[in-house]
Amino acid sequence: MRRTKEDAELTKQTILKAAVDVFTERGVAKASLEEIARKADVTRGAVYWHFKNKMEIFDALHENLHTPFIERIMEGLEAEHPNPVGQLQELCTNIFLDLDQDEQLRKTLTLFMLKCDYSGDLKCSQEKHTTAKYEKIQAFSAYYKRAIKLGQLSADITPEDYTLAMNCFMRGILSEYLEAPEAFDITTKAPILMKIYFGGLRTDNV
């Protein structure tokens, strides 16, 4: 039974990997379950065993992308840290460094950031994905709340605005990188860019 569950999960992940390629090449609206099945080298029945329809696959891809990210953010909040800003700087730097080592993650991020048009049937998914985005923002804002409490950041700016600014900065880096990974040495640049950004946030007391 255990092996059967392992095989089923492997098939599911194979389908999701194939879906990223098909959605990217064809667009989500034009892609079909048949194309995804062929790309994954599984039967259409195997696809239906795991997913009711194409939109469920699309949402599963987003959840696979979002959930580990949130878990990673929350892990850093489990214990008090004397330097939340430095902690957040390290976390964000490592996110970029890990991205450079994970081709599948890059493909999935490229799909959602650069290749996805939330129109038509995707409108419902956009609402769910936006909710997930705000969950991420709330998780990040907890670091800024701690930093303000410790006097490491100005209290004149809200934790939500600090998070919004960081999100815009990081999305800009991601866009530049994902549009041309071969021309953007993120392994070298990520630590420098994060140092520039987070270093500019600190108050004179830090």
N, C-alpha and C positions, 0 to 999 in steps of 0.2 A: 504493500500500500504506500509506504513511504517513497519508494522509487517512482511509483505512478504519479504521486504529487510533485515530485521533483521534475519528472518529465513534462508534466502539464505546465509547470511554471516556466520551464525552459522554452516550451513551445510558445507560451504567451509572450515572453520577452523577445523571442525571435520575430513574432508577428509585429510587435511594437517597433522593433528596429527596422523592419521592412517598411512599416507604415511611414516612418520618418522620411525615408528615401522617396517613397511614392508621393507623399504629400508635398515634398519639396520639389520634385520634378514635375508633377502634374497639377499641383494646387489641390487643396483639400476638397473644394467643390467638384472638381472634375475627376478626382481619384475614385476608384471603385474597389470593392472588397475582393473582386477577382484579381485585380492587379496586385493588391497587397498579398493575397494568397500565393500568387506566382512568385513574387519577389521573395517571400519567406520560404518558398518550396514546401508549402503545406496545402492541404485540401481546403476548399471553401468551408466545408463542414467544421474543420478544425478552428477556423476563424470564428464561426458562429458559436462554437462551443464556449469560447472565451468572451466574445463581445456580441451584443445584440445588433449593432450597426456601426457605421463609419464614425458617427459622432461620439460614440462611446469609446472608440479607439483614440480619437482625438483628445478627449477629456482624460483618458488614462495616461496619455503621453504627458499632458500638463501636470497631472498629479505626480507622476514619476519624477518630473523635474522639480516640482515645488516642495513636496513633502520632505525629502532629505535636506533640502536647503533650510526649511524652517526648523527641522530637528537640530541642525548644526548651529543655528543661531541660538536656540533655546538651551543647548548644552552649555554654552558659555555663560548663561545666566543662572546656572544651578548653584553657584557659589559666589559670594561677594569677592570682587576683585579690586585691588587698590588703584588700578589705573584703567577704568572702563574705555577711555578713548584709545589708549594703546592696545588694549585687548581687541577692540573693534577694528583698529588698523591692521592688526595681525590677521584677524579673521577674514577681512576683505581681501587682503593680499593673498592669502592662501586659497581663497575661492578662485581668483584669477590664475594662480599657478596650477591648481588642480585641473582647471578647465583646459589648459594647454596640453595636459597629459591624457585627456579623455575625449576621444574623437566622437563617440556617440553623444556625449553631452553637448559638444560643440554643434553637432548636426541638429539636435533638438532645440537648442537655443536659437540657432539660425532660423529654423522653421518658425518659431513663435515671434521672434523679434523682427525678422526681415522678410519672411515669405508668407506670412499669414494675413489674410484680409477678412476681418470679422464682419462679414456681410451675409445676408440670406440665412441659411440654417445655422451659421456659426454665431449668430447674434445671441442665442441662448447660452452658448459656451462662453462668450465674452463676459456675460454677467457673472458667471461662476468664477472665471479667471480673475476678474476684477476684485471679487471678494477675497480670493487667495492673495492677491497683491496687497490688499490692505492688512491682511493678517501678517504678512511679512513686514510691512511698515510698522505695525504695532510692536512686533517682536524687536525690531531694530531700535525703536524709540526707547525701549527699556534701558539700553546702554547709555543713551543720552540723559535719561532721568537720573541715573546713578552718577554720571559725571557732573551734572549740575549740582546735585546734592553734595558732592565732595568738593565743589568749588573749582573744578577743572574746566568748566565751560561757563560762559555768560548765561545768567538766568533771564536776560532780556529776550532771548530767543527760545521758543518752545521746543521740546523734544521732537514734536512732529515736524517742525520746520527744519530742524537739523537733519532729520531722517529724509525729508523730501529733497534737500540739497544734496545729500550723499547719494540718494537714488538717481538723481539726474546726472551727477558726476560719473557714477559707475555705469549707467546706461550709455553714456557717451563713449566711455572706454570700450564697452562691450560692442557697440556698433562699429567702431573703428576696427576693432580686432576681428570681428566676425565677417566683415565685408572683405577683408584681405588678410587672413591669418599669416600667410607667408611673408607679408611685408611689415608685420607688427610683431616685434620680439617682445611678447608680453612677459616672458620670464624675466627679462631685464627691466622692462618698463614698469610693470605693475608695482614693485616695491618702491620705485622712485615716485610714481604718481600718487600712490597712497601716502607716502611721506609728505609730499607737497600739500595734499588735501588736508590730512588730519593734523599736520603740524600747524597749519594756519587757523585751526579751530581753538587752540589752547589759549587760556588766559595767562596773564603775566604771573599768576600764582603757581603755575605748574612748572 
